Amino acid sequence: MTRKQQIIIAISAPTAVILLFVFRDFIMSLAPILGECTFHKITGLWCPGCGNTRCVNAMLHGHFLLAVRNNISLPFIAVVLFGFYIELIFGIFGKNVKILTRKAWIWWTVLVLFGVYFIARNFIPAIAPI
């Protein structure tokens, strides 16, 4: 990636976050278009995507613990993207800093833990979406 592309991303990412925050009420007004989860409606079980809309709403309003409670995947992805963003900023200034691990076994472990979480939240009410 060229330095120019890095700078464009470095400027665009916070701009996008600010726009999401400014237009959060409009964005959440579009949520009813999504409808109910068909899988949950038919089976009564939570699918991996259940709680994402509530999670986004909570994150856009600054309620991060509630966001994690509704679905941990989006806050996790936000943290990972923020880590990559910090690495990008350091890279622009010539520093090769790695905040996130590049070891495949760690990422596979994270994926397995997410799989366990998505199954367990169907049986443990304390981690089910609210």
C-alpha positions in Angstrom: 0.0 0.0 0.0 1.4 3.4 -1.0 1.9 6.2 1.5 -0.8 8.2 -0.3 -3.3 5.4 0.1 -2.4 5.1 3.8 -3.0 8.8 4.4 -6.3 8.6 2.6 -7.4 5.7 4.8 -6.1 7.5 7.9 -8.3 10.5 7.1 -11.3 8.6 5.8 -11.7 6.2 8.8 -12.3 8.8 11.5 -14.5 10.8 9.1 -16.6 7.7 8.5 -16.9 7.2 12.3 -17.9 10.8 12.8 -20.5 10.5 10.1 -21.9 7.3 11.6 -22.2 9.1 15.0 -23.8 12.2 13.5 -26.4 10.3 11.5 -26.9 7.5 14.1 -30.6 8.2 14.6 -31.3 8.1 10.8 -29.3 4.9 10.5 -31.2 3.3 13.3 -34.5 4.5 11.8 -33.7 2.1 8.9 -33.6 -0.9 11.3 -37.3 -1.9 10.9 -36.6 -2.5 7.2 -34.5 -5.5 8.3 -37.4 -7.3 10.0 -37.1 -10.2 12.4 -34.6 -12.9 12.2 -36.3 -15.8 10.3 -34.1 -18.4 12.0 -35.0 -17.1 15.4 -38.7 -16.8 14.5 -38.8 -20.5 13.3 -36.5 -22.2 15.8 -36.5 -19.9 18.9 -32.7 -20.1 18.8 -30.3 -17.2 18.4 -28.3 -17.2 15.2 -24.8 -15.7 15.0 -26.3 -12.5 13.6 -29.1 -12.1 16.3 -28.6 -9.0 18.3 -26.4 -7.2 15.7 -28.9 -4.4 15.1 -29.3 -3.8 18.9 -25.5 -4.0 19.2 -25.0 -1.3 16.5 -27.6 0.9 18.2 -25.9 0.5 21.5 -22.4 1.2 20.1 -23.7 4.3 18.2 -25.1 5.7 21.5 -22.0 4.9 23.5 -23.3 1.9 25.5 -20.5 -0.5 24.8 -21.3 -3.0 27.6 -24.8 -3.3 26.2 -23.4 -3.7 22.7 -21.2 -6.6 23.9 -24.2 -8.1 25.7 -26.3 -8.1 22.5 -23.6 -9.6 20.2 -19.9 -9.6 21.0 -18.8 -10.0 17.4 -19.3 -6.4 16.2 -17.5 -4.8 19.2 -14.7 -7.3 18.7 -14.4 -6.4 15.0 -14.4 -2.7 16.0 -11.5 -3.3 18.4 -9.6 -5.3 15.7 -10.2 -2.6 13.1 -9.0 0.1 15.6 -5.8 -2.0 16.2 -5.2 -2.1 12.4 -5.9 1.7 12.2 -3.3 2.4 15.0 -0.8 0.2 13.1 -1.5 2.2 9.9 -0.9 5.5 11.7 2.4 4.3 13.0 3.3 3.0 9.5 2.6 6.4 8.0 5.3 7.8 10.3 7.8 5.1 9.4 7.3 2.9 12.5 6.7 -0.8 12.0 4.5 -1.4 15.1 2.3 -4.6 15.3 -0.4 -4.3 17.9 -2.4 -7.3 16.6 -0.9 -10.8 16.4 -0.3 -12.4 13.0 -0.2 -15.9 14.4 -2.8 -18.0 12.7 -3.4 -20.3 15.7 -4.6 -17.4 17.8 -7.1 -16.3 15.2 -8.4 -19.8 14.8 -8.8 -20.0 18.6 -10.8 -16.8 18.5 -13.0 -18.2 15.8 -13.6 -21.4 17.8 -14.4 -19.3 20.9 -16.9 -17.3 18.8 -18.5 -20.6 17.7 -18.8 -21.7 21.3 -20.2 -18.3 22.3 -22.9 -18.4 19.5 -24.0 -21.9 20.7 -23.8 -21.2 24.4 -25.9 -18.1 24.3 -28.9 -20.2 23.3 -28.6 -22.1 26.7 -27.2 -19.4 29.0 -29.7 -16.5 29.4 -27.0 -14.2 30.9 -25.2 -14.0 27.5 -28.3 -14.0 25.3 -29.3 -10.8 23.4 -31.6 -8.5 25.2 
